[in-house]
Amino acid sequence: MTIVWRRSSFSGGGGTGGGNCVEAALLPADRFALRDSKNPDTAMLELPRPGLTALLRHVTS
């Protein structure tokens, strides 16, 4: 399985405040993966849809 990572267009291209981004990927069975774009070879966080929804609600509140 090839994972296709997506990054926000708001992440910028580096420098002060740019390039600090989380990448996301859709996985089989309605699961999602998140990783640090600056360290893509490190661990990823895998969540089911309800877990991702709860995480996004928490960080945007």
C-alpha positions, 0 to 999 in steps of 0.5 A: 500500500502506498500512502499519499501524504497531503500538506496544507497550502498554508504551511509555507515553504520554510523560514520563519513560521513556514514549513512547520506542518503536519501532513495527513493521509487517508488509510484503508478502513476509514483511518487517518495518519498524521506525521511531522512534515519536518521529520517524515521518517519518524513515527506517524499517528494513526487514528480512526475517523472519530479519533481524528474528529475529536483531536481536531475539535480539541486543537481548534477550540 
